[in-house]
Amino acid sequence: MDSIRTSVFRGLIIHGLLFLLFGLLALFMQQDNLYSAMFYLGFLFLATGFLYVSISFLLRKTSETWFLGWIWALFDLGLGTLILVKVEQATDIYTNIIGAFASLMALGTFLSAIYLKPYRMVLIINGIVSLSFGLLIIFNPFPAKFLTVIVGLYTLLLGLFLVYTAFLIKSSKKEIKPETES
């Protein structure tokens, strides 16, 4: 069990740090440099996809819900590949990609909260934050120049949440595997 906890910890730390870097990049980049941000985002999704593949592979023997990580891995790998293959088109719909990702992240987090009872409250809070930012980004009530700031803030918060969750899981004595109702 300790090796699973360590694997999940490392995966979440790496994932969180990648999102923190992207958040900083989004906050401090110039609007005309969006192409570089999208290229980085494509690699970020590929990296997180491979992380989820590895973690799901490790969890498949000990967890009934290992397939959720596999589904998320396929999503990340597909989105990362699509962004890298069509960077210019992805740049045109940058905010829609981030908004959709935030909304899907919220859905995934809410599903995780159902299965991972010891971490339910943290997951629900992150799901609410992700859904709020996702809808805010998609419906965009702000001038275009503020949208990149909102995206940067969301990815920074997501990165911080992932790092916090990693340390929460690492320091917890609770089981990682889902609890079943009796």
N, C-alpha and C positions, 0 to 999 in steps of 0.2 A: 504494500500500500504506500510505503514511503517513496518508492521510486515513481509511482504514479503522481503523487503530490508534487514531487520535485519536477517532473516533466511538465505538469500543468503550470507550476510556478514559473519555470523558465519560458514556456510558451507565452504566458500572459505578460511577463516582463518584456520580452522582445516585442510583442505586439503593441504593448503600451508605449514603449520607447519610440517605436516607428511612428505611431500616431502623434506623440508629442513633437517629434521632429517635423512631421507634416504640418501640425498646427502652427508651429513657429514659422515655418516656411510660408504658410498661407497668410499669417499675420504681417509678416515683414516683406513679402514680395511685392514688386510693382505689378500693376494690373496688366502691363504689356508682356510680362514674363510668365503668363499662365501656362504656356507650353511646357516649360521645365517642371512646373508643379504637377501637371498631369502625367508627365513621364515618371516622376517620382511616385505618384499615386499608383500608377500601373505596377511598378515594382513592389510597392508596399502591399498591394493586394496579392500579388504572386507569392511574396514572402509569407504573408499570414496564411494563405491557402496551404502552402507546404507545411507550415507549423501545425495547422489543424489536421492535416492528413497524418502527420506523425503522432500527434496526441490521440487522435481517434484510433489509430492502429494500436497504440499502447492500451487504450481503454476498452477495446473490443472484447477482451476476455474477462474483464471485471465489472463492466457496466452495461446495463440493458439499453442505455440511451447513447451509446457510442456513435450511432449513426447520425445524430444531430450535428456533431462536429464534422462528420464526413460531408453532410449536406452543405454546411457552411463553407467547408474547404472547397467544394466544387463551385460554389457561388463566387468565392474570392478568386479562385484560379481562373474561372471564366471571365470575370470582370477585369482582372488584371491583364489577361491576354487581350481582351477586346480593346482596352485602353491603349496598350502598347502598340497594337496593330493599327489602330485608327486614332492616333494621338490628336490629329487636327480636328476631327469630328468630335472627339471626346472633350476637347477644349471648348468647343462651341456649346456643349451641354453640361459643362463642368458642374454648375450648381444643381442641376437635376440629378446628376450622378451622386453627388454628396447627399442631397436631400433624400433620394431613394435609399441610399446606403444607410443613412441614419434611421429611416423608418423601418427598414428590414432588421437593423441592429436592435431596435426596440422590440420588434416581434420575437426575434431570437432570444432576447434577454427575458421577455415575459414567459416564453416557453421554458427557458432554463429555470426560472423562478418556480415553476410548477414542480419540476423534478428535483431541484436542489434546495430542499427545505432549510438547511442550516444557513444558507446565504440568501434566502428569499428577499429580505428587506432591502439589502444592498442592490440586488438585481432589479427589483421593482423600481427603486429610485432611479437607477441608470436607465431603465426602460422608459420611464416618464420623461427624463431629460432628453434621451435620444429621440423619442417621438416628438417632443416639443420642438427641438431644433430641426428635425426632419421636416415637419410641417412649416415651420418658419422659413426654412431655406426654399422649400418647394413653392410656397405661395408668395414669398418675397415681397413683403410690404415696405421694404427699404429701398433707397436709391442703390444703384448697382455698385457703387464704390464701397458700400458698407457690407455687401454680401460676402466678400472675401474675408472680412473681419469676423463675421458670424460663423463662416465655415472654419476659420482658424480657431475661434473660441470653442466650437463644438469638438473639433479633433483634439484640442488640448484637454478639454474635460474628459473626453473618451479615453485618451492616453493615461490621464491621472487615475481615472476609474479602474482601468485595467491593471495598472501598477498597484493600486491600493488593494484590489481584489486578489492579486497574486500574493501579496504579503499576508492578507487575511487568510487565504487558503493555506499558505505555508506555515503560519503560526497556529492555526486552528488544530485542535485535537479531534475535530468532528470528521466523520467519514465523508469522502468525496462522492462516493457512489450514491445514487438517488435512493431516497427512502420510499418504501412502498406502504400504501395504506393497509391497515389490518382490519 
